[in-house]
Amino acid sequence: LSSDVCSSDLTVTASAWVSDSTFEDYAYKADITVSGVTEADWLCTMLTPDHTDNELQEILSPYTRTTNNKLTIWAKSKPGRSVKFENIALEKAV
């Protein structure tokens, strides 16, 4: 059984991206605070206001990681601007 952890209107600033070597093709990561998420949860959906943003779609990694109250995402390069996620849905292990 599972339940959802959802957050909306979360912004990742351009300065939040830091160098990282976890994934060879994705040199930057950003941490997003998501209350209630744990390391046992996993990402289902991340939506930006413009789902057809080609630049963003090209650089974001399909890899994510959850830890207590945090979702980490990766990108090939730093987005040149803040990115607002209008909806983040995670599957919560119970």
N, C-alpha and C positions, 0 to 999 in steps of 0.2 A: 504494500500500500504506500501511497505517496500523497503529498499535498504540495501546493505551489507557494513559492516565495516570490512576490512580485514587487518591483520598484518602478517608479516612473520619474521622468524628468531629471535624470542624472546627467551631469555634465563632466566630461573629462577635459580639463584645460590642456592647451598645447604644452605647457610646462610640466604636466604630470608624467609625461613619457620619459623613461630613463633607459639607458643602455642595458642590455641583458643578453646573456649567451645561452639561455635555456634551449631555444630552438634556432638552428642554424639559419633558416630563411627569414626569421622574424627577430630583428635586432633590438627592438624596443618593447617595453611593457609599461602598462599603467594599472594601478590599483584603483578599484572603485569600491567605496564603502556601501555595503548592502546589509542593512540590519536584519538579523535573523538567519543569515546564511551560515552553513557550516561546511567543513571539508568533505562531508558525505554527500553534499548536494551537487547537482550538475546543471549546466546552462541548457535551457530549451530554446529561448528566443531572445534576440537583441534587436530592437528596431530603432532606427534613426528617423527623424522627421521626414527625410527624403530617402526613401528606400532605394532610389535609383542613383544615389550618389556614387558615380563610377570610381572617383578617386578613392573614396573611403572603402568601397567594396574590394578594390584591388589590393589595398595594403593591409587590411585587417586579417588576422589569422583565424582559422577555425578552432584553434586551441584556446582553452580557457582553464582556469584553476580556481577552485573555491577554498577559502579557509574561513575561520570564524569572522563573520561580519565583513568579508572582503571577497570580491571577484577580481581576478587578474586577467587582463586581456593582452594580446601581443599584436604587433604590427611590423611590417617590413621596413617602414620608415615612419618618422614622426609626422602626424598630421600637422599641417601648417596653421591650424586653427583649433578652437575648442569644438568638441563633438558632443552634442546632446543626444542621449539615448532616451527616447520617449517611453520605452517599455522594456524592461528586463524581466524575464520569467525564468525561474529556476525550479527544477524538480527537487523536492525536499524528501530525503529519505526519512522514513519514520518507522 
